[in-house]
Amino acid sequence: MKNRILRLFLAVALTLITTASAFATGLPAGKRVVVDQLGRKVLIPQKVERVVCLMHHALDITLELQAGDRLVGIMKNWEGLLFPGIADIYPPIRKLPQVGTLTEVNMEELLKTNPDLVIVTHYFPQDTLKKIEAAGIPVVAVSLYQAGVEEASKLNPKLKNPDRAYTIGMRIGVGLLGEIYGREREAKRLNEFVAEKRAIIGDKLSAIPENQKITCYMANPDLYTYGSGKYVGVIMDRAGGINVAREISGFKAVNMEQILEWDPQVIFVQDRYAQKVVPEITEGAAWAPIRAVKEHRVYVTPEYVKPWGHPCPESMALGELWMAKKLYPEHFKDVDIDKTVQEFYKTFYGIPYQGKH
């Protein structure tokens, strides 16, 4: 009897404390506030259990924070947006409801998932975002770069210092997702791993003068490439290279005459496009005069490099290191890329890397 009374007393006391705390902060009981990467203050549950993620990079980080069990819905075409091995890392992804895209949502399907919150891209249409919020569902926008108000919501932002913008933005974005999922410790460890591996590159390449750096080009299907404002330029710069397309803005198509004029020393092709793009380059007559082709320096980036328009933690921690070693192998003889990749995957995804590279 005494134990029952004691338990009842403790339960009442806890309720009073929680209510008093909420009253003191002006927040409803069981709620808290996070600040997303558009600078919006978003009221979310104290414990987030059910998340719909319509932002592929945030989905990737969710899995790295070991929070995949919180996902109740994702975007369509996730296979094309993420690398193929993601389903091996988290098999339940194959059965998750696909309730929207990077810029759209099916409200009927979304409501069926009964989410605690929805994670969207920073360029998600504001009218659609407000429609979700009107249904009583908090919405958090993730960009993974830091920018002022005008550029924060753009797919192709104009960033004065892209390296700094993505470095700070990634750290903030990972921290934000860690805060949402209650995985702050894991987020801190992930950010520290990224910083540690990036520091290795800086130490080894600091003595290379600008006029001796290797020129690079990222080849995508239909002559599309990445210019300034996208992470590809940052990954090349961090790896000691120079993106020959840095004068264009965002993700755009160029022409063969322009590529011939640039005459890059190295060409990179993302793994997901390699089957189509590599033969076009290495066997096509139009590409034959280019230095990278003549010197057989056309490289396919492994799955884990992820040299996309936006970075992921492994593109910063592993991709930049891989690329630097490809560009300057003599400087990285003591760096075991395979060992570092396995360390990352086992630590953050919880499984060994089993990709084809």
VOKEKE-504235 format. One record per residue (C-alpha): residue number from 1; x, y, z. Coordinates in steps of 0.25 Angstrom, whole numbers, m for minus. Example, Ala and Ser with C-alpha at 12.3 -4.5 7.8 and 13.67 -1.06 7.14 Angstrom:
<sites>
{pos=1; east=49; north=m18; up=31};
{pos=2; east=55; north=m4; up=29};
</sites>
This chain:
<sites>
{pos=1; east=0; north=0; up=0};
{pos=2; east=11; north=10; up=4};
{pos=3; east=18; north=7; up=m9};
{pos=4; east=6; north=10; up=m17};
{pos=5; east=4; north=23; up=m10};
{pos=6; east=19; north=26; up=m12};
{pos=7; east=18; north=23; up=m27};
{pos=8; east=5; north=32; up=m28};
{pos=9; east=12; north=43; up=m21};
{pos=10; east=24; north=42; up=m30};
{pos=11; east=15; north=42; up=m43};
{pos=12; east=8; north=54; up=m38};
{pos=13; east=21; north=61; up=m34};
{pos=14; east=27; north=58; up=m48};
{pos=15; east=14; north=64; up=m55};
{pos=16; east=15; north=76; up=m47};
{pos=17; east=29; north=78; up=m50};
{pos=18; east=27; north=76; up=m65};
{pos=19; east=15; north=85; up=m65};
{pos=20; east=23; north=96; up=m57};
{pos=21; east=35; north=95; up=m66};
{pos=22; east=26; north=96; up=m78};
{pos=23; east=19; north=108; up=m72};
{pos=24; east=32; north=115; up=m69};
{pos=25; east=38; north=113; up=m83};
{pos=26; east=25; north=117; up=m90};
{pos=27; east=25; north=103; up=m97};
{pos=28; east=13; north=93; up=m97};
{pos=29; east=16; north=81; up=m88};
{pos=30; east=24; north=70; up=m96};
{pos=31; east=29; north=80; up=m106};
{pos=32; east=42; north=86; up=m109};
{pos=33; east=48; north=96; up=m120};
{pos=34; east=59; north=93; up=m130};
{pos=35; east=64; north=103; up=m140};
{pos=36; east=65; north=97; up=m154};
{pos=37; east=74; north=102; up=m165};
{pos=38; east=65; north=112; up=m171};
{pos=39; east=66; north=119; up=m157};
{pos=40; east=52; north=115; up=m154};
{pos=41; east=48; north=111; up=m139};
{pos=42; east=40; north=98; up=m140};
{pos=43; east=32; north=93; up=m128};
{pos=44; east=34; north=78; up=m128};
{pos=45; east=31; north=66; up=m118};
{pos=46; east=41; north=64; up=m107};
{pos=47; east=43; north=50; up=m112};
{pos=48; east=42; north=48; up=m127};
{pos=49; east=37; north=34; up=m131};
{pos=50; east=32; north=35; up=m145};
{pos=51; east=39; north=43; up=m156};
{pos=52; east=36; north=45; up=m170};
{pos=53; east=48; north=49; up=m177};
{pos=54; east=47; north=55; up=m191};
{pos=55; east=62; north=60; up=m192};
{pos=56; east=72; north=49; up=m197};
{pos=57; east=84; north=54; up=m190};
{pos=58; east=77; north=55; up=m177};
{pos=59; east=72; north=41; up=m179};
{pos=60; east=86; north=36; up=m180};
{pos=61; east=90; north=44; up=m168};
{pos=62; east=78; north=38; up=m160};
{pos=63; east=84; north=24; up=m163};
{pos=64; east=98; north=28; up=m159};
{pos=65; east=92; north=33; up=m145};
{pos=66; east=86; north=19; up=m144};
{pos=67; east=72; north=25; up=m144};
{pos=68; east=66; north=17; up=m156};
{pos=69; east=56; north=11; up=m147};
{pos=70; east=49; north=25; up=m146};
{pos=71; east=46; north=26; up=m161};
{pos=72; east=31; north=23; up=m165};
{pos=73; east=32; north=30; up=m179};
{pos=74; east=42; north=34; up=m189};
{pos=75; east=43; north=40; up=m203};
{pos=76; east=40; north=34; up=m216};
{pos=77; east=52; north=30; up=m225};
{pos=78; east=61; north=28; up=m213};
{pos=79; east=69; north=18; up=m220};
{pos=80; east=73; north=28; up=m231};
{pos=81; east=76; north=39; up=m220};
{pos=82; east=84; north=30; up=m211};
{pos=83; east=95; north=20; up=m214};
{pos=84; east=90; north=5; up=m216};
{pos=85; east=96; north=0; up=m204};
{pos=86; east=87; north=8; up=m195};
{pos=87; east=77; north=m4; up=m195};
{pos=88; east=87; north=m14; up=m190};
{pos=89; east=91; north=m4; up=m179};
{pos=90; east=76; north=m3; up=m175};
{pos=91; east=67; north=m13; up=m182};
{pos=92; east=54; north=m8; up=m176};
{pos=93; east=55; north=4; up=m185};
{pos=94; east=50; north=m4; up=m197};
{pos=95; east=36; north=m5; up=m190};
{pos=96; east=35; north=9; up=m185};
{pos=97; east=23; north=17; up=m190};
{pos=98; east=28; north=27; up=m201};
{pos=99; east=19; north=39; up=m198};
{pos=100; east=26; north=50; up=m207};
{pos=101; east=38; north=55; up=m214};
{pos=102; east=49; north=66; up=m211};
{pos=103; east=39; north=77; up=m215};
{pos=104; east=25; north=70; up=m213};
{pos=105; east=16; north=62; up=m203};
{pos=106; east=4; north=54; up=m204};
{pos=107; east=m4; north=59; up=m192};
{pos=108; east=m13; north=47; up=m192};
{pos=109; east=m2; north=37; up=m192};
{pos=110; east=6; north=46; up=m182};
{pos=111; east=m5; north=46; up=m172};
{pos=112; east=m6; north=31; up=m172};
{pos=113; east=8; north=30; up=m166};
{pos=114; east=4; north=38; up=m154};
{pos=115; east=17; north=45; up=m153};
{pos=116; east=23; north=53; up=m141};
{pos=117; east=30; north=62; up=m151};
{pos=118; east=34; north=63; up=m166};
{pos=119; east=48; north=66; up=m171};
{pos=120; east=49; north=74; up=m184};
{pos=121; east=59; north=80; up=m193};
{pos=122; east=63; north=95; up=m191};
{pos=123; east=57; north=98; up=m205};
{pos=124; east=44; north=91; up=m202};
{pos=125; east=32; north=100; up=m207};
{pos=126; east=27; north=109; up=m195};
{pos=127; east=13; north=107; up=m199};
{pos=128; east=14; north=92; up=m198};
{pos=129; east=22; north=93; up=m185};
{pos=130; east=11; north=102; up=m179};
{pos=131; east=0; north=91; up=m184};
{pos=132; east=7; north=81; up=m175};
{pos=133; east=8; north=90; up=m163};
{pos=134; east=m7; north=93; up=m165};
{pos=135; east=m9; north=78; up=m163};
{pos=136; east=m2; north=80; up=m149};
{pos=137; east=11; north=73; up=m153};
{pos=138; east=24; north=80; up=m150};
{pos=139; east=33; north=82; up=m162};
{pos=140; east=48; north=83; up=m161};
{pos=141; east=57; north=88; up=m173};
{pos=142; east=71; north=83; up=m175};
{pos=143; east=81; north=89; up=m184};
{pos=144; east=95; north=84; up=m179};
{pos=145; east=101; north=98; up=m183};
{pos=146; east=101; north=111; up=m176};
{pos=147; east=96; north=124; up=m183};
{pos=148; east=89; north=137; up=m182};
{pos=149; east=73; north=138; up=m182};
{pos=150; east=73; north=140; up=m198};
{pos=151; east=82; north=128; up=m201};
{pos=152; east=77; north=118; up=m190};
{pos=153; east=65; north=113; up=m198};
{pos=154; east=72; north=112; up=m212};
{pos=155; east=75; north=99; up=m219};
{pos=156; east=87; north=106; up=m225};
{pos=157; east=92; north=116; up=m215};
{pos=158; east=102; north=126; up=m218};
{pos=159; east=112; north=124; up=m207};
{pos=160; east=123; north=134; up=m204};
{pos=161; east=132; north=123; up=m198};
{pos=162; east=126; north=109; up=m201};
{pos=163; east=136; north=102; up=m193};
{pos=164; east=133; north=110; up=m181};
{pos=165; east=118; north=109; up=m184};
{pos=166; east=118; north=94; up=m185};
{pos=167; east=127; north=91; up=m174};
{pos=168; east=119; north=99; up=m164};
{pos=169; east=106; north=95; up=m170};
{pos=170; east=109; north=80; up=m169};
{pos=171; east=113; north=81; up=m155};
{pos=172; east=100; north=89; up=m151};
{pos=173; east=92; north=80; up=m160};
{pos=174; east=97; north=67; up=m153};
{pos=175; east=95; north=74; up=m139};
{pos=176; east=81; north=77; up=m143};
{pos=177; east=77; north=63; up=m147};
{pos=178; east=84; north=58; up=m134};
{pos=179; east=76; north=67; up=m126};
{pos=180; east=63; north=63; up=m133};
{pos=181; east=66; north=48; up=m131};
{pos=182; east=72; north=49; up=m117};
{pos=183; east=85; north=45; up=m123};
{pos=184; east=94; north=56; up=m119};
{pos=185; east=106; north=47; up=m115};
{pos=186; east=105; north=40; up=m128};
{pos=187; east=105; north=53; up=m136};
{pos=188; east=116; north=59; up=m128};
{pos=189; east=125; north=46; up=m131};
{pos=190; east=121; north=47; up=m146};
{pos=191; east=125; north=62; up=m147};
{pos=192; east=138; north=59; up=m140};
{pos=193; east=141; north=48; up=m149};
{pos=194; east=139; north=57; up=m161};
{pos=195; east=148; north=68; up=m155};
{pos=196; east=159; north=58; up=m152};
{pos=197; east=160; north=52; up=m166};
{pos=198; east=159; north=65; up=m173};
{pos=199; east=171; north=70; up=m165};
{pos=200; east=179; north=59; up=m170};
{pos=201; east=178; north=65; up=m184};
{pos=202; east=181; north=79; up=m180};
{pos=203; east=194; north=75; up=m174};
{pos=204; east=198; north=67; up=m186};
{pos=205; east=195; north=77; up=m197};
{pos=206; east=198; north=90; up=m190};
{pos=207; east=211; north=91; up=m197};
{pos=208; east=206; north=90; up=m212};
{pos=209; east=205; north=104; up=m218};
{pos=210; east=193; north=108; up=m226};
{pos=211; east=200; north=107; up=m240};
{pos=212; east=203; north=93; up=m238};
{pos=213; east=190; north=88; up=m234};
{pos=214; east=183; north=78; up=m243};
{pos=215; east=171; north=82; up=m251};
{pos=216; east=158; north=73; up=m250};
{pos=217; east=145; north=71; up=m257};
{pos=218; east=133; north=64; up=m252};
{pos=219; east=126; north=57; up=m263};
{pos=220; east=111; north=54; up=m262};
{pos=221; east=101; north=49; up=m273};
{pos=222; east=98; north=58; up=m284};
{pos=223; east=110; north=67; up=m282};
{pos=224; east=104; north=72; up=m269};
{pos=225; east=115; north=76; up=m258};
{pos=226; east=116; north=84; up=m245};
{pos=227; east=120; north=98; up=m244};
{pos=228; east=122; north=108; up=m232};
{pos=229; east=112; north=107; up=m221};
{pos=230; east=112; north=92; up=m221};
{pos=231; east=119; north=83; up=m212};
{pos=232; east=127; north=76; up=m224};
{pos=233; east=135; north=89; up=m225};
{pos=234; east=138; north=88; up=m210};
{pos=235; east=142; north=73; up=m210};
{pos=236; east=152; north=76; up=m222};
{pos=237; east=158; north=88; up=m215};
{pos=238; east=159; north=80; up=m202};
{pos=239; east=166; north=69; up=m209};
{pos=240; east=176; north=79; up=m215};
{pos=241; east=170; north=80; up=m229};
{pos=242; east=163; north=91; up=m237};
{pos=243; east=150; north=90; up=m243};
{pos=244; east=151; north=94; up=m257};
{pos=245; east=136; north=97; up=m257};
{pos=246; east=137; north=107; up=m245};
{pos=247; east=132; north=119; up=m254};
{pos=248; east=118; north=113; up=m256};
{pos=249; east=108; north=113; up=m245};
{pos=250; east=101; north=101; up=m240};
{pos=251; east=98; north=88; up=m248};
{pos=252; east=98; north=91; up=m263};
{pos=253; east=100; north=85; up=m276};
{pos=254; east=112; north=90; up=m284};
{pos=255; east=117; north=87; up=m298};
{pos=256; east=129; north=78; up=m303};
{pos=257; east=136; north=91; up=m308};
{pos=258; east=136; north=96; up=m294};
{pos=259; east=142; north=83; up=m288};
{pos=260; east=153; north=83; up=m299};
{pos=261; east=157; north=97; up=m296};
{pos=262; east=157; north=93; up=m281};
{pos=263; east=166; north=81; up=m284};
{pos=264; east=165; north=75; up=m270};
{pos=265; east=177; north=67; up=m265};
{pos=266; east=167; north=57; up=m257};
{pos=267; east=152; north=54; up=m260};
{pos=268; east=144; north=48; up=m249};
{pos=269; east=131; north=40; up=m251};
{pos=270; east=121; north=37; up=m240};
{pos=271; east=119; north=22; up=m238};
{pos=272; east=104; north=23; up=m241};
{pos=273; east=107; north=28; up=m255};
{pos=274; east=119; north=21; up=m258};
{pos=275; east=113; north=10; up=m267};
{pos=276; east=108; north=21; up=m277};
{pos=277; east=118; north=32; up=m276};
{pos=278; east=131; north=25; up=m275};
{pos=279; east=130; north=18; up=m289};
{pos=280; east=126; north=31; up=m295};
{pos=281; east=139; north=37; up=m290};
{pos=282; east=149; north=26; up=m291};
{pos=283; east=144; north=21; up=m305};
{pos=284; east=138; north=34; up=m311};
{pos=285; east=146; north=41; up=m322};
{pos=286; east=141; north=55; up=m317};
{pos=287; east=148; north=53; up=m303};
{pos=288; east=161; north=47; up=m309};
{pos=289; east=169; north=60; up=m309};
{pos=290; east=167; north=63; up=m294};
{pos=291; east=179; north=61; up=m285};
{pos=292; east=172; north=53; up=m275};
{pos=293; east=167; north=43; up=m286};
{pos=294; east=181; north=42; up=m292};
{pos=295; east=188; north=40; up=m279};
{pos=296; east=177; north=30; up=m274};
{pos=297; east=173; north=38; up=m262};
{pos=298; east=158; north=36; up=m263};
{pos=299; east=154; north=31; up=m249};
{pos=300; east=141; north=25; up=m244};
{pos=301; east=138; north=30; up=m230};
{pos=302; east=134; north=18; up=m221};
{pos=303; east=120; north=18; up=m215};
{pos=304; east=125; north=24; up=m202};
{pos=305; east=131; north=36; up=m208};
{pos=306; east=117; north=42; up=m211};
{pos=307; east=122; north=55; up=m219};
{pos=308; east=108; north=60; up=m220};
{pos=309; east=103; north=75; up=m221};
{pos=310; east=102; north=74; up=m206};
{pos=311; east=111; north=67; up=m196};
{pos=312; east=109; north=55; up=m187};
{pos=313; east=118; north=52; up=m175};
{pos=314; east=125; north=41; up=m182};
{pos=315; east=127; north=50; up=m195};
{pos=316; east=135; north=59; up=m186};
{pos=317; east=142; north=49; up=m177};
{pos=318; east=144; north=38; up=m188};
{pos=319; east=142; north=44; up=m201};
{pos=320; east=152; north=56; up=m200};
{pos=321; east=162; north=47; up=m195};
{pos=322; east=160; north=37; up=m206};
{pos=323; east=161; north=48; up=m217};
{pos=324; east=173; north=54; up=m211};
{pos=325; east=180; north=41; up=m211};
{pos=326; east=176; north=39; up=m226};
{pos=327; east=181; north=53; up=m229};
{pos=328; east=194; north=52; up=m221};
{pos=329; east=197; north=37; up=m218};
{pos=330; east=211; north=40; up=m214};
{pos=331; east=206; north=49; up=m202};
{pos=332; east=197; north=38; up=m197};
{pos=333; east=205; north=26; up=m197};
{pos=334; east=203; north=24; up=m182};
{pos=335; east=188; north=26; up=m183};
{pos=336; east=180; north=13; up=m183};
{pos=337; east=167; north=17; up=m190};
{pos=338; east=160; north=3; up=m189};
{pos=339; east=163; north=3; up=m174};
{pos=340; east=157; north=17; up=m172};
{pos=341; east=145; north=13; up=m180};
{pos=342; east=142; north=1; up=m171};
{pos=343; east=144; north=9; up=m159};
{pos=344; east=134; north=19; up=m163};
{pos=345; east=123; north=8; up=m168};
{pos=346; east=125; north=m1; up=m156};
{pos=347; east=124; north=11; up=m146};
{pos=348; east=113; north=19; up=m152};
{pos=349; east=105; north=10; up=m161};
{pos=350; east=107; north=m2; up=m152};
{pos=351; east=112; north=m12; up=m163};
{pos=352; east=125; north=m13; up=m172};
{pos=353; east=126; north=m6; up=m185};
{pos=354; east=122; north=m17; up=m196};
{pos=355; east=122; north=m8; up=m208};
{pos=356; east=128; north=m11; up=m221};
{pos=357; east=140; north=m2; up=m220};
</sites>
